[in-house]
Amino acid sequence: MLTPGPTLVDPRVYRAMAQPLVGQLDPWFTKTMAEAQILLREVFRTKNRITYPISASGSGGIEASVVNPLEQGDEALVCVNGVFSERIAVIAERTGAKVTRVEAPHGTAVDANDVRRAGKGKKIKMIGLAHGESSTGVLQELADFRKAADELGALLIVDTVGTLAGIPLEVDHQRIDICFSASQKGLSAAPGLAPVTVSSRAEEVIRARKTQVQSWYFDLRAAMDYWGKQRLYHHTPPITLIYGLHEALRIVVEEGLEARWERHRQNQQALIAGLEAMGIELLVKNPAQRMATVTSMKVPQGMDDAKTRGRLLEEFNIAIAGGLGPLSGKVWRVGLLGHSSRREHVLRFLEVLERVLQQQGYRAPAKAGLVAAERSYGTAAEAPNAIAI
């Protein structure tokens, strides 16, 4: 499973999800909830009171994070450079807010100076962006956007669906006001939960709303009555998924965030070295703007997108993703996230990809990708000559 999500799951998480169901107000389960919140704060690197997993996919995390601060007539800036950052803009527009899109071509980062210019002279309530745009593999540097938000007096809302637990992120230090993610990416849990954390400043803005949040289900204040000390019933959560998330977070903390970030960086560097040695062009040209968790490469001329992905899956049991939106049929996306980000997976993928492409007439030096990746790891002399298929 080398897609941008979901990822492979540690056997410990599967075992945790096999535990018996109990009621959502059962004392044993509420203790598990509390522990999961503590672990989430560690992984987000925050002390925020409102920190919990929303019972929804990552898209539900977008919706909750956008509809809670925005009211009709508010002004917002959204950085759009791919499919998922565009989703932030679409949801913001449906609140009745006045949304200005600050755009960049797919495969490049949005310039924070463009955000400043777009917000000049306006009363901006929110700036939204994707830390990692997983439809393209582009990473945004957050510090400049925090400065822009301070200058404009705006909340900073950040999508970390493709980056949490895989790329350095420190919510409190970076002063992110609302930060959301998804369970099935860098955390390597099952899909269906969207961790979110809300700063005290953003909490004050939400509580000062003049109107009700347009979504009952995604009203963060109401849901926190269940996840807070009161444990007031709000909805029936996906109990089994929370078992799994709890164990996945334990695994993250045991490994250590710094070690985990470094593991993702090393595996991405080896993958890139291998692809470049094979003559495959990367979508994201600027190395500083490349996500360590999702790498997008251009489909080589004359190669068949769907046929290649189909053969990888059907014959070699390797799943990668194609392009989305305007990049459909033009790029392949490889996810090295969480439990999937492993040296053996990088080497196996490069060897198999070379084999599949050669059968379509693609020419590259034999084993070039594999040798380059091994050299990147610095263990070429110790590595096996071939990877078992």
SULVEN-V495601 format. One line per field, one symbol per residue. phi: phi as a letter, one per 30 degrees, with the letter a starting at -180 (. if undefined). psi: psi as a letter, one per 30 degrees, with the letter a starting at -180 (. if undefined). burial: + if it has 9 or more other C-alpha atoms within 8 Angstrom, else -. A space follows every 50 residues. Layout:
BEGIN
phi = ???
psi = ???
burial = ???
END
This chain:
BEGIN
phi = .cddkdcdcdeddedddddddbddcdedddddedddddddddddhbcedd bacddadedddedddcdddcbejdcbcbdcbldddddedddddddjddcc dccbeejbdddddddeddcdiccdcbccacebdddbicccddeddddddd dcicdccbdcecbeibbeabedddhddbbbbbdccddhcddkbbebbbdd dddddddcedbdedcddcddddddddddddhdebadddedddeddeddde dedddjddddededddddddddedddddicddddddedccddcbccbdde eicceddddddeddcbiccbccdchdceicbcccccbhdddbeddddddd ddeedddddcjdcaeeiedddddddddibedcdddbcdc
psi = jhlgklllkkfeeeeefglkkllfgkeeefeeeeeeeeeeeeefilgkej jljkilleeeeeeefefefklkflkkkkjjgaeeeeeeeeeeeffgljkk kjllkkfllkkfeeeeeffkglikekkklkejjfffgkkkkfeeeeeeee efhlkjkkjhegfkgfkkkjeeefhkekklalfgcffhallfkjkkkkle eeeeeefgkflkkfkeegjeeeeffefafehkkeljlieeeeeeeeeeee eeeeekeeeeeeeeeeeeeeeeeeeeffgkkkejejefgkkffkkkkkkk kfljdeeeeeeeeefghkkllallbfgkfflkkkkikbffikeeeeeeee eeeeeeeefggkklkkgeeeeeeeeefggeffllflkk.
burial = ++++++++++--++-++------+----++-++++++-++++++++-+-+ ++++++++-++++++++++++--++++++++++++++++-+++-++++++ ++-+--++++-+-+++-++----+++++++++++++++++----++-++- -+++++++++++++++++++++-+-+++++++++++++++++++++++++ -++-++--+---+----++---+++++---+-------++++++++++++ -++---+--++-++++++++++++++++-+++++----+++++++++++- --+-+--++-+++--+-++++++----+++++++++++++++--++++++ ++++-+++-----+---++++++++++-++---------
END
